[in-house]
Amino acid sequence: MRKFTKTTLLMLLFVGALNTVSAQKERSEIEDKYKWDVTDLYASDAIWNETLDQMAEKMNSISSYQGKIGTSAADMLSFMTFSDELMKEGYQLYIYASLKSDWDLRDQENMQRVKKIREVFINYSQKASFVSPEMAAIPEEIIQKFLKEEPKLEIYRMQLEDISRMKMHTLSALEEAIMAKTGMITGAANSAFSVFSNAEMPWENVTLSDGKEIELNRTTFSVQRASANRADRQKVTKVYWDNYKRFEGTYGELLNGNVKVDIFGAKSRNYTSALESSLKPNNIPVEVYHSLVENVNNNLPTFHRYLAIKKRMLGVDTLMYSDLYAPTVKGVELKYSYEEAQDLILTSLKPLGKEYTSVVKEAFDKRWIDVYPNTGKRSGAYSNGGAYDVHPYILMNYTDQYNEVSTLTHELGHTMHSYYSNKNQPFATANYATFVAEVASTFNEVLLNDMMQKKLKDDDMRLSLLMSMLDGFKGTLFRQTQFAEFELAIHEQAEKGVPLTGQSLTKLYGDITRKYYGHEEGVCKVEDNIAIEWAAIPHFYMSFYVYQYSTSFVASQALASKVLAGEKGAKERYMEFISAGGSDFPIEILKTAGVDMTQSEPFEKTIEAMNGIMDEIEAILDKKK
């Protein structure tokens, strides 16, 4: 059965691309058509409160199942159904609260609502602490007997058969009760990080080369770091990260606290490491994680080739880290209004069929998307598909840049994955694993880029697009793996008893960053204060999530190439993939779709595709000499 844990809450909050923008307008200044309609979830706060109270009362019935779950097939079915009904309503309650909180993190009433639903489930976890050990004690032959006796248990077959695989990580009833109580404190570091970084961190002012003084927050930094004026880029990069450096100790303690929570959970449940604790529940071998880091490190020369092209196009003697977001084609800037973005996305998704695009259009038209930044709104972007009986919701902070078009289609990929899984799977198997969570999102990006390549004929426009595509390889494959390497290293250090401080985290992150960007080889000079960048990454509070951006990117490249090539059955297999939910382990679901992530071929094909894009860029540059 599903468990409403810290990991689940984080997944609901943060599924999506790493994209940081911030306030521009007051929410009241934005038209309703660009804002979520949360009445699809609950018509009012009063109805939400009433539903929560009813569910909390129903949760008390959990005690009636103690000692009975394994007595008969009928009792087991009764419990599984009871659990599903609670979780389904609980997800919807939580989503309503979190969406309202996210549109203005300063609103204490909205935040209190989030805390209230969390407390309800923490209390329920304590009451239900007997469930896991009781289920684990049921012999395998009894489970198989029940499955034969009661056909309605079939939808729970994977969950029930998985109990034996996870028995050694299931604790006694008393120990499970204690673990459940830790839910009251384990999310504290993430909550504090979210509030401080999104709502309370002070920002510095900076004067640009044109004499204009601006507050250098997430919004303005994301714009100014891409300035055509190199002096401005370097100045804002220094001021922005120097400001983070002021809070190095605070951010260090927050991340250290989160890592300790991971290690505590892993040790308490008899895992060999926090990494195994994160991967084993979804049957992902830890070798997949290590293989990704190793493969990317072995292919850093390909990444350095990208950086050399960036240097050539910028015409600089020394490429600096602060140059990475600069426009590489002078006088060309791909910008699209939100309405234009909708047209581009709908056109790009046509290879997936009319039914698929009609649902995307419904997302645009029926306020599934909160489009623009407003004061106090959560930064970034995500898709939240946990409301099984309603529809997914997307948070955006749209700024008209092409990368925002790409982010929007990315989040729509998540949304469609959730939509089709919820539509085609019972609640018990609708929730897909995090390992495949980024496949559908990056698949959409591949389709968008393919259409844009065909659409743009002008060399400069094509160069701008091709570099944007390369930036995708850089940001999703190499940068996320760099994050994954850092995350693994800090957990391994902590597991060895090495204290994690803001200073030690900065040093480690700086060393890894300089390695990836070829600092010592003169490929790209990484300024000293870039080493504090770790402090701004919310995904480090999502316990070994980031590596899945990279693995999913690799898988989506392979799947999209098959669909775009018109390979027989490729589209149908892809639609089956996004409809499969969690009906099997993620690696097996991907194998059925046509990609084996335990082999090196998908990664090799991805590097080949990246080199192909660089070949085309260099051919255009050579022609323009």
N, C-alpha and C positions, 0 to 999 in steps of 0.2 A: 504493500500500500504506500501511498505517498506520505511523505513526512514534511511538515511545515517547519523547516529548519532555517538557520541563518543563511545557509547556502541558497535555499529556495528564495528567501527574501532578496538576497543580493542579485540573483538571476532575474527576478522580476524587475528590480530597479535598474539594472545596468546592462541588459542585453543590448548591444549596439556598438557602433564605431566610437573610437576614441576621438572626440571632436570637441574642442573647448571654445565656446563663445559665451557671452554673458549679456547683461541687461542693456536695452536700448530705449524702450518705451515703457510707460505704465501699461498694465494689462488692459485697463479700461479704454485705452486708445486704439486697441486692435479690434478689428471687426470680428463678430462672432463666428463667421464662416471659416476663419483661420484658427479657431480655438476648439479644444475638445468639447464634445457633448457628453458629459458624464452621466446624464439622465438615462442613457442606455443601460447603465449599471444599476443605479437607484435614482428614483425620481426626486429625492430630497435627502438632506442630512437626517431628518427625523426618521425616514424610512430605513436609512442605513443603521441608525442607532437601534431601532426596533428589531431589525433583522439580526444585528449583532447580539442583542440580549437574548433573542430566541435561540440562536445558535449556541451561545454560552450555556444556556439551560440544557439544551440537548446534549452537550458534551458530558454532562454529569452521568449520562446513561452508559458511559464507557465502562463503569465499574461492573455492570451486569454481565459483561463478557469475560471477566476474569475467571480463569480456570475452565472455560467452556469452549474456547476457540477451536481446540483440537479434538473435541468430543465427537463431532459428527460433521458430515459435509454440509448439512443445513445450517449448523451453528457457524461454521467457517464462512459460508456465503453471507449469512446475516451480518457478521462482523465486517467483512470486506465491503459490503454495500453501505453499511453505516459509516465506515471510514471515508469512503468515496464521497458520500453526500456532504459530510462535514468539510472535507478538503475543497470540494467544488465551490461551496458557498464561501468558505474562508478565503480562497483566492480572490473571489469577486469582491468581497468586503475589503480585503487588503488593497486591491488595485484601485478601487474608488478612493480610499484614503490616501494612497501614495500619489495618485495623479493630482489630487487637489493640493497636496503638500508641495509637489514638484513645481506647480505653476507659480508658487510664491513661498520660498523656504523661510521667509520672515514671519509668515502667518503662524502664530503659536497654536491657534485653534486647530488648524489643519495638521500640524505636527503632532498635536496631542491625540488626534484621531488615529494616526499611525501607531503611536505608542500604545494606545488602548487595544488595538487589534493584536499587536505583538504580545501584549501581556496575556490576552485571552488564550492565545495559542501556546504560550510558555506554560501557563497553568494546565492546559489540556495535556501537554507533553508529559508533565509530571504525573497526571492522573493515568495516562496511558503508558507509563513506563514499563508496565508488566508485559506489554504486547510483544515486543521484540524477543525477549528471552522465552516467552511462552511459545511463540511461533518457531523459534529455533529448536525447541525441545521436541517438536513433532517429528517422528521418524519419516524418512523419505518415502517409505512404502505406504505409510498412512496418507501422505499428501497425494501420491499417485492413485490410491484407492478412492479418495474424495473426488479427484478430478474425473474419474470414470463414473462415479455415482451421480455427480451433479454437473450436467452440461453447462450451467450458468457460471461455473467456476472457471471455464475455459479462458475467459478474458484475463484472468489472474494467473494463468499458467506460468508465464515468465517470472513474475514476482515470487510465486510460491516455490518454483524450482530453484530460484536464485538463493533461497534461504540457506540451503546447504553450503553453497559456495562461500557465503559470508558468515557462517556460524562462528568461526574463530574470532570475529570482530564484534560479536554480540555479547553483551555483558549480562550479569545477573539482574534480577528485577530491582534490587536495592541500588546497584551501581547505575542502572539505566535511569532510575529516579533522580540520582544525584546529577548525572549528565544532563538530564532535562532541566534541572534547576540552573545549570550554568548558562542557559539561554538568556537569563536575566542580565548577564554581564558580557557575554562574548561578542556582542555587536557594538560595544561602547566605542572602540577605537574607530570603526568605520563611521559611526554616527558623528563622532566628534570631528573626524576628517571632513565629512560632508558639510557640516554646518560651518566650520571655520573656513574651508577653502571656497565655498560657494557664497557665503553670506557675510562673513565677519572679517576676513583677511583684509587689512588696509592696503591700498595701492599707492604707488608713487606717481607723481606727475613728471612729464618729460617735455622738453621743448624741441620740436623738430626743426629741420633745416630751413623751412619756410617761416619760422618764427612762431608757429602755432603751438600752444601748450595744450597737452591732452593728459587725461588720467590714463595710465598704462595698466588697464585691467585685461581680462582674458579676451574680450571683444577687440579692443584696440590693438593688443599685441598680435592677435591672429591676423589682423590687417596689416599692421606696420612691419611685421617681420617679413612680409612679402612685398615690401616697398621696392620700387625700382632704384631708389636712392640708397647706395650702399652705406653711406655714413649714418643714415637714419636706421637702417637695419642693425648695424653694429651697436648703435647707441641704445635702441630699445631692447636689444637682446641683453646687453649688459645691465641696464636698469631693472629689467623685469626679473632676471634670475638673481641679481644681487638682492632684490627685495625678498625672494624666496629664501635666500641664504640667511637673512635675518631671523628666520623661523626654523632654521635647520634642526635645532634641538627639539622643538615641539613636534615637527613632522617625524623626526627620528623616533621619538617615544611612541607616537601613534602607530607607526608601521611596526615597530618592535612589539607593541602590544598585540597587534594582529597576528604576527608571526608566532608569538607565544601561544595564542589561542589555537592556531593550526597544529602546533607541536603537541600541546596538551591533548587535543582530540585524537591525534594519531597514536600517541603513547598509551592513552587510556583504552583505546580499542585494539591494541596489539598489532598495529602496523609497524613495519620496519622504518618508515619515514613519513613525513607529511606529504611527500609526492605520491607515495603509494596510497595513502589515505584518500587523496583526491581522485586518483585514477582508477583504483580497483573497483569501486562500486559500479562503474560503467564497463568493467572488464577491459580496460585499456592497459596494455602492458607498459611498464615504466620505460621499456626500451624505445617505445614510440617517441616519448619526450626527448630522451637522450639522443636518439637518432636524428631528430629534427635539428637540435643544437649542433650536432656534429656535421650534418650535411650543410647547414648554412655556413658554419665556420670554414668548411672545405671549399665553399663557393664564394668566399669573400672577394676573390679576384673579379668575379662577375659584378658584384656590388661596386667594387672600385672602378670598374669600367664605366658604370653609370655615373659615378662621381666625376670621372675624367670628362665625360660628355657634358655634364653640368658646368664644369670649369671652362671647357671650350666655348660653350654657348654664352656664358656670362662674360667671357673675355677678361678674366682676372688672372693675375700671376700666381696667387695662392688662394685656393678655395677654402673658405672658412665655414664653420658650422652655421654661422649666422647668415650665410648665403643660400642655405638649402631650400628656402621657401621663396626665393626671389624669382620674378618672372624671367624666363630664359629666352623668350622671343619678344624683342622690343616692339612696342606699339600694338601688341596683340594680347587681349585679355578676354578669356571666355567667360562671359557673364550672361545669366539668364534669369528672368523674373520667375516667380513661383509658378505662374500660369504657363510660361514657356517650358519650364522644367517638367510639368505634368505631360505636355505634348511629347516631349523628347522621350520620357520614360515609357509612356504608353506605346509609342512607335517601336522602341527598342525591344519591348517584351512580346511583340507579335509572334516570334517563333514558338512561344509557349501556348498559343491558341487564344481564341476569343473568350472562352470561359475565364481563363486566367486574367486577361486584361480587363474584363468586365468587373471583376472583384477589385482590382486595383483602382478602377475608376470610382467604384463605390466608396473606397477608402478616401479618395479625394473629395467626393461630393457630400459624404455623410458625416464629416467632422470626426474621422478617426485620427486626424493628425493635428497636433498643436504646432503651428508652423513657425512663428517668429519669436525672437527673444523678447522678454519683458523684464522689468525690474524684479529682482528676487527669484527669477525662474532658474531651475536647475540647469546647469551647463550641459553641453554635449547633445547626444542623440541616442535614443533607444527605441526598441519595439517591445511592447508588453503584451504577450498573447495568452496570459493565464486565465482570462475570463472565458471559460469553456463554452458557456451558453450565450455569450454576447458576441464580441468581435475584438480583435487586437487594437491597441492604441499605440500611436507613434509620437514620440517627443522629438521635435526639431528645434534648431535655432538658425533658421534659414537666412542667408546673407547675399543671395544672388550670384555667388561665385560658382564656377563649374564644379569645384570639389563638393559643394553643397548639393548639387544635382546628383552627384555620385553617392553622397551620403544618404540622400532621400531614397534612391533606388535600392541602396544597401538595406535600409530599414524596412522598405517594402518587401524585400526578400525574406526577412525575418517574419514579417506579418503574414505573408502568403504561406510560409512554412507552418506557422501556428494555425492559420485559417484552415488549411487543407488537412492537417493532422487532427484538429478538433472536429472537422466535418466527417472524416472517414474512420476515426478511431473512437472506441469507447473511452470515457474519461480515464479509465485505469491504464491505458497505453497511449494516451494522446501526448503526454509530456515527453518531448525528445531530449536526448542527452546533450550536454554542453559541447561534447566533442564534435557533433554535427551542426551545432547551432549557427555557425558562421558560414556554412556551405551555401545555403540558399541566398544569403545576403551578398556574398562576393560573386556568386553566379550571376546575379542581376547586374553587378558592375561590369562583368565581362561582356554581357549582351549590350549594355549601354555604350561601352567603349567601341565595340565592333560596329555598331550603327554609326557612331560619330566618325569613325575612320572612313566609312563609306560616304558619309555626308559631306565631309570637308575636303575640298579639292585644292585650295590655296596652300602652297608649301608652308608658309608661316603658320597658318591655322593648323595644319597637320602636325607641324613640329610642336606646337603648343599642346595639342591633344596627346601626341605620342609621349611627350615628356610627362604629361599628367598621368598617363598609363604607367610609365616607369616609376613615377612617384608612388603609385599604388603598390608596385612590387616592393619598393623601398619601405613604404609605411606599413604594409601588411605582412610581408614575408620576412624582411630583414629586421625592421625596427621591432616588430612584435616578438621575434625570436631573441633579439637583444634583450628585451624586457624579460622574456622567459628565462634566459640564462642568468640574469640578475636575480630574479625571483628564486630560482633554484639555489643559487649561491648563498643568498641570505638565509634561506631555510637550513641549508647544510651547515653553515657557520653556527647558527643558533643551536642546531642539534648536537654540535660538538662542544657547546658551552661557551662559544665566543660571544661576548656581549655585542649587541647591535646598538650603535649610537648614531646620531645624525651625521657626525664626522666620518664614522667608518662606512656608513651607507653611501655617503658622497664619494669617498675615495674608491670604493668598489665600483660604483656606477660609472665614475669617471674612467677607471681603467678599462672596463668593458667597452664603453663608448669609443674610447680612443683606438681600441683594437678593431672594432667594426669599421670605423671610418678611416683607418690607415693613417692615423696621426703621425706615428713614428716614421712611416714610409713617405710622408709628404703628400699623401693623397688628399686629405682634408684636415685642416688644422682645427682642433676642437678647443674652443676657448675654455679657460679654467672653470668659469662659473656654470658652464653647461652641466657639470657634474652634479648639480643640485636638482636637475630635471626630474629625478625620481620622485621628489616630493609632490609633484603636480599630477601624478598618475593615479587616478582612482581605481584602476583595475588591479593594482597591487593589493587591494583589500578584498579581492575576489578569488583568493587562493587557487593559484595555478589555472587561471582562466585564459591568460593572454596567448599561451602557446597554441590554443585552438584557433585563433585568428590565422596563424600561419598554416597549420595543417588543413584547415578548412579552405584556405586560399588555394593551396595545392590541389585539393580534391575538386574544388569548383572549376579551376582552370581545365582540368581533364574532362569533367562532365560537360562544361559549356562548349568546349571544342568539338565534342561529339554531336551535340545538338546543332551547332552552327554549320557543321559539315554535312548535316542532313543524314547522319548515320541511322540506318533502319532501327527503329525501336528506341532510339536515344531519348527523344522527348517523352515517350510513354514511361520509360524507366525513371526519368527525372521526376515526373509527376507522381509516380509511385513512391519515390524517395521522400518527397515533401508531404506525402500522405501517410507515411509509415509511423510517424510519431516515435514512440519508444517501444514498438512491438517486437523489437529484437535489439541486440547489443549494437552500438553505433558502427563498429568496424564491419559487422556483418551486413548492416543496412547499406553501407557504402559499397561493399562488394557486390551486392545485388544490383545496385545502380550502375556498376561498372568500374569502380575504383578500389584497388587494394592498397590501403594505407600502411600495411605491414611490409610492403615492398618499396624499393627505391625509384621505380619507374615514374610514378606521378611527380615526384620531386624533380627528376631529371627532365621530364617534359616541361615543367614550369620554368626551369632555368633556360631550356632551349627556347621557349616562347619569349622570355625576357631578352635573350641575345638576339632573337629575330627582330624585335622592336628596335634594339640599338643598332642593328645593321641598317634598318630603314632610315633611322635618324641620321646616321653617319653618311649614308648615300645622299640624302637631301642636303646636308651641310657641305659635302664635297662638291655637289652641283652648284651651290651658291657661292663658291669661292671666286 
